[in-house]
Amino acid sequence: MRADKLKFVVRKLDHSMKPEPRSPAGRRVLVVGLGRFGGGVGVTRWLASEGATVTVTDQATHEALAESVAAVADLPVSLHLGGHDEGDLDTADLVIINPAVNKSTSTFFQAVVRRDMAWTTEMNLFCERCPAKVLGVTGSYGKSTTCAMLAEAMEACCRASGASYTGVHLGGNIGRSLLNELPNIRETDWVVLEMSNAQLEDLPQIHWAPDLAVITNLFPHHLDRYANFAEYAGAKLNITRHPNGDSKIVVGELHPVAEDMLGEVIAERRDRLVRVPPVDSPIELKVPGEHNQRNAACVLTVCRILGLNDAIVCDALHDFRGLPHRLEFVRNLDSVDYYNDSKSTAPAATVIAVEAIVGSPSPEPRAELNPGAPGARAESHRKIIAVVGGQRKDVSLDECAICLAQYCRMVICMGESGPNFSEAVRQRGSGFQPVNIHVVAALDDAVRRARTEANPGEVVLFSPGAPSFDQYANFTARGRHFTDLVNAL
């Protein structure tokens, strides 16, 4: 079934198939998608606690879903893993669709539609029942970090008694289901809810939108799921379609197509729109990079709408250490900063991380090399010792190798692809000042070498640029190991 045809079918369901906002007690519920990172764990636990009879189906095997399976092992639920069986639909009263399920291509979801079954999503279940005001955040890039920054700033203001609300709850696409937190969420609280395009696709079914909507930016992304960019942008803009049409919308940079579409949504109510101003002077942050400056500017804009204390917000932004495994500041040891960027699973991500460090201010002035000298490399930025490598993949390392040679004083190459990174930096870095290259077997060796070689004022950046599966179950396990090693130094 084509994506545009499926969208028509979903729209037809808006009035006749809207899930009932009532307890699932006594209902037979089928959860489609448990997920490797626990995407279906939260809703499964909530359904079981509410008295539903729960079955979970996932195309992945028990072994591949080991962590998620362990997280629901104490529940009386049936797990049907390793493939979907349409027979599971015969005994289901309600189907919960995981956001990872591409509804335009999933034959199993199309069977749900064909049978005219009631279905919903975890996000819709929560939004229907949430008693607090919701600050919904979406965007193509930066939404997780913006949400985390917002929650920390709002919590700091709450602790300082500088806010009118009584508590802050962070969840959604950032990786934490809030369904099980509903008993602890008060009407006087705020919920900071990260909302992905997949989670926003079906929001119109419940005729709901957040009390304050934030779009960090909107550019082509996830186009493997949509027929075109306009369809992707349309899903994102569901966050602005408030039934009363009076909620504020904080907006960063938009693609022209998205800008036009937003204009159509708000129509005569342009007073709803609040633009994030450009960053005229750097905001003092621990997390590096221009992208984090833009994230912080978005947070400041939102907090000013909420009437929060600028000084408290700025202090919270300064103390923000970053999300785990995403250019996360781990510690400063002997005037050396250590960053964990284990989520870097492709060479392009390492380039972004290095350039973010390069763009951050140096703690003290650095002498520059003679720019006219052959093979010179400017050293006005902070000197970097980069740790790269992981599972070997058939991808070009050329761009990454050039970046490493241009900006890093030393590159430590580890894991299965360590020798490949080493050779690429040697070959592609010939036009720059020679860079020290070391090849080690494992992360323990890399951290020890970095500790020995790093000088005060330098940065040790763990940004593998490769998957983790040569030595770790996933990038989170790899990042935790790096953090543990650094904290043990």
C-alpha beads as a LAMMPS data file, in Angstrom:
LAMMPS data file: protein, C-alpha beads

489 atoms
488 bonds

1 atom types
1 bond types

-500.0 500.0 xlo xhi
-500.0 500.0 ylo yhi
-500.0 500.0 zlo zhi

Masses

1 110.0

Atoms # bond

1 1 1 0.000 0.000 0.000
2 1 1 1.430 3.392 -0.969
3 1 1 2.183 5.920 1.769
4 1 1 -0.297 8.502 0.435
5 1 1 -3.053 5.870 0.258
6 1 1 -2.338 4.783 3.823
7 1 1 -2.473 8.387 5.049
8 1 1 -5.972 8.613 3.573
9 1 1 -6.999 5.458 5.447
10 1 1 -5.603 6.824 8.717
11 1 1 -7.472 10.102 8.274
12 1 1 -10.700 8.147 7.800
13 1 1 -10.051 6.549 11.193
14 1 1 -9.873 9.914 12.976
15 1 1 -13.552 10.004 13.904
16 1 1 -14.625 6.379 13.846
17 1 1 -11.543 4.736 15.409
18 1 1 -10.405 7.211 18.050
19 1 1 -9.250 5.094 21.037
20 1 1 -11.343 5.459 24.161
21 1 1 -9.513 7.277 26.983
22 1 1 -10.496 4.672 29.530
23 1 1 -8.677 2.091 31.571
24 1 1 -7.413 -0.913 29.609
25 1 1 -8.410 -3.170 32.525
26 1 1 -9.865 -6.409 31.249
27 1 1 -8.969 -5.685 27.627
28 1 1 -6.811 -7.940 25.475
29 1 1 -4.051 -5.683 24.176
30 1 1 -1.435 -6.480 21.532
31 1 1 1.751 -4.393 21.663
32 1 1 3.466 -4.319 18.272
33 1 1 7.175 -3.706 18.852
34 1 1 9.172 -4.243 22.043
35 1 1 12.303 -2.660 20.604
36 1 1 16.017 -3.192 21.174
37 1 1 16.217 -0.053 23.287
38 1 1 13.036 -0.734 25.235
39 1 1 10.665 1.343 23.107
40 1 1 7.723 -0.852 24.059
41 1 1 8.726 -1.667 27.633
42 1 1 7.020 1.337 29.247
43 1 1 3.619 0.814 27.646
44 1 1 3.800 -2.942 28.298
45 1 1 4.449 -2.377 32.001
46 1 1 1.663 0.223 32.226
47 1 1 -0.881 -1.992 30.471
48 1 1 -0.082 -4.894 32.781
49 1 1 -0.338 -2.678 35.864
50 1 1 -3.744 -1.453 34.674
51 1 1 -5.087 -4.991 34.445
52 1 1 -4.897 -5.641 30.709
53 1 1 -4.070 -9.023 29.224
54 1 1 -0.948 -8.215 27.232
55 1 1 0.753 -9.898 24.294
56 1 1 3.893 -8.427 22.745
57 1 1 4.980 -9.170 19.189
58 1 1 8.257 -8.167 17.547
59 1 1 10.064 -9.219 14.385
60 1 1 13.395 -9.374 16.218
61 1 1 14.444 -12.496 18.083
62 1 1 14.561 -13.113 21.826
63 1 1 18.360 -12.887 21.731
64 1 1 18.377 -9.567 19.880
65 1 1 15.871 -8.128 22.374
66 1 1 17.571 -9.545 25.472
67 1 1 17.690 -6.266 27.448
68 1 1 14.081 -5.376 26.677
69 1 1 12.906 -8.913 27.427
70 1 1 14.660 -8.769 30.807
71 1 1 12.854 -5.492 31.564
72 1 1 9.440 -7.197 31.328
73 1 1 10.431 -10.612 32.650
74 1 1 8.528 -10.064 35.907
75 1 1 5.230 -9.360 34.128
76 1 1 2.456 -11.827 33.203
77 1 1 2.741 -11.020 29.482
78 1 1 3.052 -13.270 26.426
79 1 1 6.036 -12.635 24.151
80 1 1 5.731 -13.630 20.494
81 1 1 9.144 -12.781 19.073
82 1 1 10.986 -13.490 15.840
83 1 1 8.151 -12.413 13.539
84 1 1 4.540 -11.220 13.458
85 1 1 1.646 -13.686 13.323
86 1 1 -1.624 -12.243 12.047
87 1 1 -3.374 -14.785 14.254
88 1 1 -2.482 -12.573 17.236
89 1 1 -5.011 -10.064 15.908
90 1 1 -7.832 -12.582 16.273
91 1 1 -7.837 -12.242 20.065
92 1 1 -6.933 -8.539 20.445
93 1 1 -9.359 -5.794 21.500
94 1 1 -6.764 -3.023 21.114
95 1 1 -3.444 -2.754 19.270
96 1 1 -0.586 -0.502 20.376
97 1 1 1.758 0.484 17.534
98 1 1 5.389 1.227 18.426
99 1 1 6.668 4.413 16.708
100 1 1 9.461 2.393 15.082
101 1 1 6.822 0.594 12.998
102 1 1 6.617 2.213 9.567
103 1 1 2.858 2.169 9.036
104 1 1 3.149 2.893 5.303
105 1 1 5.115 -0.313 4.640
106 1 1 4.174 -2.663 7.499
107 1 1 1.933 -5.456 6.214
108 1 1 1.053 -6.292 9.820
109 1 1 -0.230 -2.769 10.478
110 1 1 -2.120 -2.853 7.198
111 1 1 -3.827 -6.017 8.467
112 1 1 -4.909 -4.051 11.552
113 1 1 -6.417 -1.357 9.307
114 1 1 -8.015 -3.900 6.988
115 1 1 -9.738 -5.560 9.953
116 1 1 -10.991 -2.174 11.161
117 1 1 -9.413 -2.758 14.579
118 1 1 -8.972 -0.196 17.328
119 1 1 -5.347 0.906 17.549
120 1 1 -3.380 3.678 19.201
121 1 1 0.140 4.602 20.332
122 1 1 1.938 4.987 23.637
123 1 1 2.253 8.737 23.058
124 1 1 -1.486 9.132 22.503
125 1 1 -2.302 7.037 25.578
126 1 1 -0.158 9.324 27.709
127 1 1 -1.332 12.628 26.219
128 1 1 -4.990 11.671 26.694
129 1 1 -4.389 11.070 30.395
130 1 1 -1.744 13.620 31.369
131 1 1 -3.152 16.039 33.997
132 1 1 -0.268 18.541 33.768
133 1 1 0.602 21.148 31.187
134 1 1 2.816 19.757 28.433
135 1 1 5.779 21.438 26.776
136 1 1 6.186 19.429 23.567
137 1 1 9.517 19.532 21.737
138 1 1 10.244 18.256 18.249
139 1 1 12.685 19.029 15.446
140 1 1 14.981 17.374 12.949
141 1 1 18.063 17.817 15.135
142 1 1 18.807 18.740 18.732
143 1 1 15.435 17.927 20.280
144 1 1 16.781 15.466 22.872
145 1 1 19.458 17.849 24.106
146 1 1 17.016 20.783 24.111
147 1 1 14.549 18.737 26.186
148 1 1 17.216 17.766 28.698
149 1 1 18.451 21.365 28.962
150 1 1 14.882 22.604 29.416
151 1 1 14.089 20.111 32.141
152 1 1 17.250 20.968 34.096
153 1 1 16.649 24.723 33.789
154 1 1 12.989 24.427 34.798
155 1 1 13.860 22.166 37.738
156 1 1 16.519 24.652 38.911
157 1 1 13.953 27.455 38.872
158 1 1 11.472 25.270 40.737
159 1 1 14.037 24.457 43.439
160 1 1 14.802 28.149 43.810
161 1 1 11.096 28.883 44.293
162 1 1 11.250 31.059 41.224
163 1 1 8.470 29.311 39.337
164 1 1 4.680 28.986 39.544
165 1 1 4.688 25.230 38.871
166 1 1 5.362 22.455 41.390
167 1 1 7.469 19.956 39.459
168 1 1 8.972 18.933 36.108
169 1 1 8.791 15.543 34.366
170 1 1 10.961 14.626 31.351
171 1 1 10.021 11.844 28.937
172 1 1 8.861 10.778 25.506
173 1 1 11.224 10.063 22.653
174 1 1 14.197 10.880 24.878
175 1 1 13.834 7.299 26.084
176 1 1 11.550 7.390 29.111
177 1 1 7.886 6.489 29.049
178 1 1 5.848 8.601 31.466
179 1 1 2.778 6.369 31.476
180 1 1 3.908 4.700 34.687
181 1 1 4.571 8.133 36.230
182 1 1 0.978 9.313 35.774
183 1 1 0.080 8.828 39.474
184 1 1 2.944 11.209 40.392
185 1 1 2.138 13.940 37.857
186 1 1 0.086 16.829 39.272
187 1 1 -2.047 19.407 37.495
188 1 1 0.366 22.073 38.742
189 1 1 3.413 20.388 37.146
190 1 1 4.973 20.755 33.710
191 1 1 5.860 17.808 31.472
192 1 1 8.734 18.254 29.002
193 1 1 7.904 15.771 26.260
194 1 1 10.192 14.983 23.346
195 1 1 8.028 14.053 20.359
196 1 1 9.451 12.419 17.234
197 1 1 7.871 12.614 13.808
198 1 1 6.671 9.014 14.216
199 1 1 5.056 9.838 17.574
200 1 1 3.403 12.922 16.105
201 1 1 1.920 11.169 13.067
202 1 1 -1.191 10.041 14.927
203 1 1 -1.648 12.945 17.350
204 1 1 -4.687 14.358 15.434
205 1 1 -6.605 11.193 16.319
206 1 1 -7.008 12.430 19.900
207 1 1 -7.547 16.105 18.979
208 1 1 -4.738 17.237 21.268
209 1 1 -1.559 19.302 21.077
210 1 1 0.840 20.534 23.777
211 1 1 0.247 23.713 25.761
212 1 1 3.572 25.060 24.490
213 1 1 5.108 23.697 21.288
214 1 1 8.797 23.899 20.365
215 1 1 10.311 23.136 16.962
216 1 1 14.111 23.291 17.278
217 1 1 14.535 23.217 13.473
218 1 1 12.950 21.457 10.524
219 1 1 14.888 20.133 7.527
220 1 1 14.799 16.971 5.367
221 1 1 15.315 13.921 7.592
222 1 1 13.892 10.386 7.901
223 1 1 12.761 10.548 4.288
224 1 1 12.960 6.746 4.060
225 1 1 9.666 6.779 5.993
226 1 1 7.822 9.371 3.886
227 1 1 6.961 9.980 0.249
228 1 1 8.485 13.478 0.383
229 1 1 9.688 16.213 2.725
230 1 1 6.261 17.868 2.894
231 1 1 4.781 14.666 4.339
232 1 1 7.543 14.509 6.973
233 1 1 7.081 18.203 7.819
234 1 1 3.322 17.668 8.063
235 1 1 3.834 15.021 10.742
236 1 1 6.129 17.364 12.666
237 1 1 3.681 20.250 12.437
238 1 1 0.992 18.202 14.175
239 1 1 2.641 19.522 17.339
240 1 1 1.227 22.981 16.485
241 1 1 -2.378 21.946 15.740
242 1 1 -3.874 22.841 19.117
243 1 1 -7.672 22.436 19.135
244 1 1 -8.103 25.891 20.698
245 1 1 -5.512 27.445 18.400
246 1 1 -4.068 29.658 21.115
247 1 1 -0.912 27.876 22.306
248 1 1 2.491 29.493 21.743
249 1 1 4.881 27.965 19.187
250 1 1 8.646 28.487 19.627
251 1 1 10.446 27.981 16.323
252 1 1 14.083 27.745 15.276
253 1 1 15.357 27.594 11.699
254 1 1 12.969 26.063 9.137
255 1 1 13.295 24.819 5.589
256 1 1 11.329 27.144 3.249
257 1 1 8.761 24.415 2.531
258 1 1 8.205 23.916 6.266
259 1 1 8.012 27.680 6.757
260 1 1 5.194 27.923 4.213
261 1 1 3.368 24.974 5.764
262 1 1 3.627 26.500 9.240
263 1 1 2.187 29.729 7.882
264 1 1 -0.854 27.824 6.667
265 1 1 -1.314 26.140 10.065
266 1 1 -1.249 29.326 12.124
267 1 1 -3.079 31.378 9.451
268 1 1 -4.444 34.498 11.157
269 1 1 -2.918 33.637 14.534
270 1 1 0.671 34.689 13.909
271 1 1 0.744 36.025 17.451
272 1 1 1.249 32.392 18.485
273 1 1 4.682 32.353 16.843
274 1 1 7.880 33.106 18.796
275 1 1 11.173 32.954 16.892
276 1 1 14.395 31.776 18.527
277 1 1 16.814 34.702 18.116
278 1 1 20.292 34.148 16.671
279 1 1 23.130 33.675 19.148
280 1 1 24.866 37.067 19.016
281 1 1 27.320 36.233 21.797
282 1 1 28.252 32.740 23.031
283 1 1 26.286 31.302 25.936
284 1 1 28.643 29.853 28.541
285 1 1 28.266 26.069 28.290
286 1 1 30.223 22.951 29.179
287 1 1 28.926 21.163 26.080
288 1 1 30.751 22.324 22.935
289 1 1 29.564 23.230 19.460
290 1 1 27.460 25.804 17.637
291 1 1 24.543 23.379 17.609
292 1 1 24.481 23.407 21.412
293 1 1 24.577 27.205 21.385
294 1 1 21.412 27.104 19.264
295 1 1 19.846 24.533 21.599
296 1 1 20.588 26.775 24.583
297 1 1 19.142 29.826 22.792
298 1 1 15.944 27.848 22.247
299 1 1 15.813 26.980 25.952
300 1 1 16.311 30.621 26.952
301 1 1 13.457 31.647 24.645
302 1 1 11.082 29.088 26.162
303 1 1 12.042 29.949 29.743
304 1 1 11.423 33.643 29.112
305 1 1 7.921 32.813 27.852
306 1 1 7.391 30.957 31.129
307 1 1 8.622 33.987 33.068
308 1 1 11.592 32.182 34.626
309 1 1 14.672 33.827 36.123
310 1 1 17.342 34.362 33.452
311 1 1 20.254 34.040 35.879
312 1 1 19.037 30.695 37.242
313 1 1 18.378 29.400 33.721
314 1 1 21.849 30.448 32.504
315 1 1 23.502 28.798 35.511
316 1 1 21.633 25.563 34.759
317 1 1 22.669 25.722 31.100
318 1 1 26.288 26.255 32.103
319 1 1 26.198 23.209 34.396
320 1 1 24.502 20.962 31.810
321 1 1 26.901 18.103 31.035
322 1 1 25.193 16.806 27.916
323 1 1 23.147 13.686 27.237
324 1 1 24.844 10.347 27.790
325 1 1 27.040 9.329 24.858
326 1 1 26.371 12.516 22.822
327 1 1 29.422 14.731 23.316
328 1 1 28.862 14.163 27.018
329 1 1 31.301 15.981 29.288
330 1 1 32.664 13.295 31.625
331 1 1 35.211 15.102 33.787
332 1 1 38.190 17.440 33.947
333 1 1 41.317 15.712 35.233
334 1 1 44.598 17.627 35.552
335 1 1 43.147 20.376 33.306
336 1 1 42.256 17.852 30.575
337 1 1 38.576 17.594 29.495
338 1 1 37.206 14.135 28.641
339 1 1 34.157 13.780 26.356
340 1 1 32.100 10.661 25.655
341 1 1 30.593 10.621 22.146
342 1 1 29.962 6.882 21.898
343 1 1 26.780 7.496 19.879
344 1 1 29.127 8.359 17.010
345 1 1 28.654 5.167 14.998
346 1 1 29.624 6.584 11.579
347 1 1 32.633 8.599 10.365
348 1 1 30.479 11.678 9.636
349 1 1 29.453 11.838 13.302
350 1 1 33.119 11.994 14.339
351 1 1 33.623 14.936 11.984
352 1 1 30.741 16.780 13.679
353 1 1 32.172 16.032 17.137
354 1 1 35.693 17.212 16.252
355 1 1 34.355 20.386 14.656
356 1 1 32.235 21.034 17.754
357 1 1 35.331 20.837 19.968
358 1 1 37.282 23.003 17.533
359 1 1 34.542 25.628 17.684
360 1 1 34.557 25.737 21.491
361 1 1 36.711 28.342 23.215
362 1 1 40.151 27.392 24.424
363 1 1 40.740 27.830 28.165
364 1 1 43.885 29.800 27.433
365 1 1 45.434 31.492 24.375
366 1 1 47.312 29.175 22.041
367 1 1 50.205 30.159 19.796
368 1 1 49.517 29.572 16.119
369 1 1 51.931 27.923 13.748
370 1 1 53.260 29.967 10.877
371 1 1 50.277 29.762 8.491
372 1 1 52.599 29.979 5.509
373 1 1 54.657 26.968 6.508
374 1 1 54.206 23.801 4.422
375 1 1 51.855 21.312 6.064
376 1 1 51.002 23.708 8.880
377 1 1 47.947 23.083 11.009
378 1 1 46.354 26.005 12.868
379 1 1 46.416 25.452 16.631
380 1 1 44.247 28.368 17.758
381 1 1 41.622 25.800 18.756
382 1 1 41.939 23.363 21.652
383 1 1 44.336 20.500 20.966
384 1 1 42.545 17.186 20.643
385 1 1 43.468 13.588 21.322
386 1 1 40.818 11.596 19.472
387 1 1 39.943 7.965 20.205
388 1 1 38.297 6.303 17.197
389 1 1 37.449 2.845 15.893
390 1 1 35.027 -0.007 16.406
391 1 1 33.314 -2.516 14.137
392 1 1 34.723 -2.536 10.620
393 1 1 32.235 -1.332 7.988
394 1 1 32.588 -0.849 4.256
395 1 1 32.390 2.953 4.342
396 1 1 34.774 5.684 3.246
397 1 1 36.958 7.127 5.990
398 1 1 38.452 9.844 3.781
399 1 1 36.521 12.874 5.056
400 1 1 36.888 11.774 8.662
401 1 1 40.609 11.100 8.233
402 1 1 41.174 14.584 6.792
403 1 1 39.311 16.136 9.710
404 1 1 41.306 14.116 12.253
405 1 1 44.616 15.016 10.591
406 1 1 43.695 18.696 10.386
407 1 1 42.497 19.229 13.938
408 1 1 43.913 16.471 16.173
409 1 1 47.358 16.352 17.758
410 1 1 47.001 12.604 18.270
411 1 1 44.651 9.883 17.048
412 1 1 44.319 6.630 18.999
413 1 1 42.756 3.903 16.869
414 1 1 41.095 0.925 18.542
415 1 1 38.974 -2.096 17.808
416 1 1 38.355 -4.019 14.626
417 1 1 38.534 -0.903 12.414
418 1 1 41.464 0.657 14.285
419 1 1 44.035 -0.251 11.605
420 1 1 41.704 1.128 8.899
421 1 1 41.434 4.487 10.668
422 1 1 45.192 4.550 11.192
423 1 1 45.940 3.937 7.527
424 1 1 43.318 6.461 6.384
425 1 1 44.755 9.221 8.607
426 1 1 48.289 8.461 7.375
427 1 1 47.233 8.616 3.730
428 1 1 44.732 11.490 3.797
429 1 1 46.644 13.563 6.329
430 1 1 49.810 13.890 4.314
431 1 1 49.079 17.559 3.540
432 1 1 48.978 18.539 7.209
433 1 1 51.476 18.731 10.003
434 1 1 52.255 15.136 11.066
435 1 1 49.802 13.714 13.593
436 1 1 50.763 11.090 16.163
437 1 1 48.878 7.855 15.477
438 1 1 48.623 4.870 17.812
439 1 1 46.818 1.573 17.238
440 1 1 45.559 -0.273 20.323
441 1 1 43.438 -3.359 20.833
442 1 1 40.730 -2.110 23.160
443 1 1 39.222 0.890 24.926
444 1 1 41.119 0.244 28.166
445 1 1 44.406 0.627 26.265
446 1 1 43.147 3.752 24.503
447 1 1 42.164 5.507 27.737
448 1 1 45.493 4.644 29.373
449 1 1 47.402 5.989 26.359
450 1 1 45.324 9.183 26.267
451 1 1 45.861 9.753 29.983
452 1 1 49.625 9.395 29.546
453 1 1 49.852 11.643 26.481
454 1 1 47.365 14.460 27.298
455 1 1 48.695 17.851 28.353
456 1 1 46.880 20.516 30.419
457 1 1 44.329 22.426 28.337
458 1 1 43.789 19.580 25.870
459 1 1 40.700 17.483 25.134
460 1 1 40.380 13.712 25.012
461 1 1 37.484 13.004 22.650
462 1 1 36.036 9.496 22.436
463 1 1 34.111 9.590 19.156
464 1 1 34.470 6.133 17.554
465 1 1 32.997 6.837 14.114
466 1 1 32.068 3.158 13.916
467 1 1 29.477 0.736 15.324
468 1 1 30.172 -0.924 18.661
469 1 1 29.342 -4.518 17.821
470 1 1 32.934 -5.741 17.488
471 1 1 33.344 -5.551 21.278
472 1 1 30.082 -4.256 22.837
473 1 1 26.359 -5.024 22.788
474 1 1 25.558 -1.446 21.739
475 1 1 26.907 2.102 21.825
476 1 1 25.471 2.716 25.299
477 1 1 27.485 -0.158 26.803
478 1 1 30.566 1.175 25.035
479 1 1 29.955 4.692 26.320
480 1 1 29.378 3.488 29.871
481 1 1 32.681 1.612 29.729
482 1 1 34.532 4.744 28.587
483 1 1 32.918 6.842 31.308
484 1 1 33.769 4.242 33.964
485 1 1 37.376 4.074 32.768
486 1 1 37.777 7.854 32.821
487 1 1 36.170 8.246 36.229
488 1 1 38.512 5.571 37.573
489 1 1 41.655 7.429 36.464

Bonds

1 1 1 2
2 1 2 3
3 1 3 4
4 1 4 5
5 1 5 6
6 1 6 7
7 1 7 8
8 1 8 9
9 1 9 10
10 1 10 11
11 1 11 12
12 1 12 13
13 1 13 14
14 1 14 15
15 1 15 16
16 1 16 17
17 1 17 18
18 1 18 19
19 1 19 20
20 1 20 21
21 1 21 22
22 1 22 23
23 1 23 24
24 1 24 25
25 1 25 26
26 1 26 27
27 1 27 28
28 1 28 29
29 1 29 30
30 1 30 31
31 1 31 32
32 1 32 33
33 1 33 34
34 1 34 35
35 1 35 36
36 1 36 37
37 1 37 38
38 1 38 39
39 1 39 40
40 1 40 41
41 1 41 42
42 1 42 43
43 1 43 44
44 1 44 45
45 1 45 46
46 1 46 47
47 1 47 48
48 1 48 49
49 1 49 50
50 1 50 51
51 1 51 52
52 1 52 53
53 1 53 54
54 1 54 55
55 1 55 56
56 1 56 57
57 1 57 58
58 1 58 59
59 1 59 60
60 1 60 61
61 1 61 62
62 1 62 63
63 1 63 64
64 1 64 65
65 1 65 66
66 1 66 67
67 1 67 68
68 1 68 69
69 1 69 70
70 1 70 71
71 1 71 72
72 1 72 73
73 1 73 74
74 1 74 75
75 1 75 76
76 1 76 77
77 1 77 78
78 1 78 79
79 1 79 80
80 1 80 81
81 1 81 82
82 1 82 83
83 1 83 84
84 1 84 85
85 1 85 86
86 1 86 87
87 1 87 88
88 1 88 89
89 1 89 90
90 1 90 91
91 1 91 92
92 1 92 93
93 1 93 94
94 1 94 95
95 1 95 96
96 1 96 97
97 1 97 98
98 1 98 99
99 1 99 100
100 1 100 101
101 1 101 102
102 1 102 103
103 1 103 104
104 1 104 105
105 1 105 106
106 1 106 107
107 1 107 108
108 1 108 109
109 1 109 110
110 1 110 111
111 1 111 112
112 1 112 113
113 1 113 114
114 1 114 115
115 1 115 116
116 1 116 117
117 1 117 118
118 1 118 119
119 1 119 120
120 1 120 121
121 1 121 122
122 1 122 123
123 1 123 124
124 1 124 125
125 1 125 126
126 1 126 127
127 1 127 128
128 1 128 129
129 1 129 130
130 1 130 131
131 1 131 132
132 1 132 133
133 1 133 134
134 1 134 135
135 1 135 136
136 1 136 137
137 1 137 138
138 1 138 139
139 1 139 140
140 1 140 141
141 1 141 142
142 1 142 143
143 1 143 144
144 1 144 145
145 1 145 146
146 1 146 147
147 1 147 148
148 1 148 149
149 1 149 150
150 1 150 151
151 1 151 152
152 1 152 153
153 1 153 154
154 1 154 155
155 1 155 156
156 1 156 157
157 1 157 158
158 1 158 159
159 1 159 160
160 1 160 161
161 1 161 162
162 1 162 163
163 1 163 164
164 1 164 165
165 1 165 166
166 1 166 167
167 1 167 168
168 1 168 169
169 1 169 170
170 1 170 171
171 1 171 172
172 1 172 173
173 1 173 174
174 1 174 175
175 1 175 176
176 1 176 177
177 1 177 178
178 1 178 179
179 1 179 180
180 1 180 181
181 1 181 182
182 1 182 183
183 1 183 184
184 1 184 185
185 1 185 186
186 1 186 187
187 1 187 188
188 1 188 189
189 1 189 190
190 1 190 191
191 1 191 192
192 1 192 193
193 1 193 194
194 1 194 195
195 1 195 196
196 1 196 197
197 1 197 198
198 1 198 199
199 1 199 200
200 1 200 201
201 1 201 202
202 1 202 203
203 1 203 204
204 1 204 205
205 1 205 206
206 1 206 207
207 1 207 208
208 1 208 209
209 1 209 210
210 1 210 211
211 1 211 212
212 1 212 213
213 1 213 214
214 1 214 215
215 1 215 216
216 1 216 217
217 1 217 218
218 1 218 219
219 1 219 220
220 1 220 221
221 1 221 222
222 1 222 223
223 1 223 224
224 1 224 225
225 1 225 226
226 1 226 227
227 1 227 228
228 1 228 229
229 1 229 230
230 1 230 231
231 1 231 232
232 1 232 233
233 1 233 234
234 1 234 235
235 1 235 236
236 1 236 237
237 1 237 238
238 1 238 239
239 1 239 240
240 1 240 241
241 1 241 242
242 1 242 243
243 1 243 244
244 1 244 245
245 1 245 246
246 1 246 247
247 1 247 248
248 1 248 249
249 1 249 250
250 1 250 251
251 1 251 252
252 1 252 253
253 1 253 254
254 1 254 255
255 1 255 256
256 1 256 257
257 1 257 258
258 1 258 259
259 1 259 260
260 1 260 261
261 1 261 262
262 1 262 263
263 1 263 264
264 1 264 265
265 1 265 266
266 1 266 267
267 1 267 268
268 1 268 269
269 1 269 270
270 1 270 271
271 1 271 272
272 1 272 273
273 1 273 274
274 1 274 275
275 1 275 276
276 1 276 277
277 1 277 278
278 1 278 279
279 1 279 280
280 1 280 281
281 1 281 282
282 1 282 283
283 1 283 284
284 1 284 285
285 1 285 286
286 1 286 287
287 1 287 288
288 1 288 289
289 1 289 290
290 1 290 291
291 1 291 292
292 1 292 293
293 1 293 294
294 1 294 295
295 1 295 296
296 1 296 297
297 1 297 298
298 1 298 299
299 1 299 300
300 1 300 301
301 1 301 302
302 1 302 303
303 1 303 304
304 1 304 305
305 1 305 306
306 1 306 307
307 1 307 308
308 1 308 309
309 1 309 310
310 1 310 311
311 1 311 312
312 1 312 313
313 1 313 314
314 1 314 315
315 1 315 316
316 1 316 317
317 1 317 318
318 1 318 319
319 1 319 320
320 1 320 321
321 1 321 322
322 1 322 323
323 1 323 324
324 1 324 325
325 1 325 326
326 1 326 327
327 1 327 328
328 1 328 329
329 1 329 330
330 1 330 331
331 1 331 332
332 1 332 333
333 1 333 334
334 1 334 335
335 1 335 336
336 1 336 337
337 1 337 338
338 1 338 339
339 1 339 340
340 1 340 341
341 1 341 342
342 1 342 343
343 1 343 344
344 1 344 345
345 1 345 346
346 1 346 347
347 1 347 348
348 1 348 349
349 1 349 350
350 1 350 351
351 1 351 352
352 1 352 353
353 1 353 354
354 1 354 355
355 1 355 356
356 1 356 357
357 1 357 358
358 1 358 359
359 1 359 360
360 1 360 361
361 1 361 362
362 1 362 363
363 1 363 364
364 1 364 365
365 1 365 366
366 1 366 367
367 1 367 368
368 1 368 369
369 1 369 370
370 1 370 371
371 1 371 372
372 1 372 373
373 1 373 374
374 1 374 375
375 1 375 376
376 1 376 377
377 1 377 378
378 1 378 379
379 1 379 380
380 1 380 381
381 1 381 382
382 1 382 383
383 1 383 384
384 1 384 385
385 1 385 386
386 1 386 387
387 1 387 388
388 1 388 389
389 1 389 390
390 1 390 391
391 1 391 392
392 1 392 393
393 1 393 394
394 1 394 395
395 1 395 396
396 1 396 397
397 1 397 398
398 1 398 399
399 1 399 400
400 1 400 401
401 1 401 402
402 1 402 403
403 1 403 404
404 1 404 405
405 1 405 406
406 1 406 407
407 1 407 408
408 1 408 409
409 1 409 410
410 1 410 411
411 1 411 412
412 1 412 413
413 1 413 414
414 1 414 415
415 1 415 416
416 1 416 417
417 1 417 418
418 1 418 419
419 1 419 420
420 1 420 421
421 1 421 422
422 1 422 423
423 1 423 424
424 1 424 425
425 1 425 426
426 1 426 427
427 1 427 428
428 1 428 429
429 1 429 430
430 1 430 431
431 1 431 432
432 1 432 433
433 1 433 434
434 1 434 435
435 1 435 436
436 1 436 437
437 1 437 438
438 1 438 439
439 1 439 440
440 1 440 441
441 1 441 442
442 1 442 443
443 1 443 444
444 1 444 445
445 1 445 446
446 1 446 447
447 1 447 448
448 1 448 449
449 1 449 450
450 1 450 451
451 1 451 452
452 1 452 453
453 1 453 454
454 1 454 455
455 1 455 456
456 1 456 457
457 1 457 458
458 1 458 459
459 1 459 460
460 1 460 461
461 1 461 462
462 1 462 463
463 1 463 464
464 1 464 465
465 1 465 466
466 1 466 467
467 1 467 468
468 1 468 469
469 1 469 470
470 1 470 471
471 1 471 472
472 1 472 473
473 1 473 474
474 1 474 475
475 1 475 476
476 1 476 477
477 1 477 478
478 1 478 479
479 1 479 480
480 1 480 481
481 1 481 482
482 1 482 483
483 1 483 484
484 1 484 485
485 1 485 486
486 1 486 487
487 1 487 488
488 1 488 489
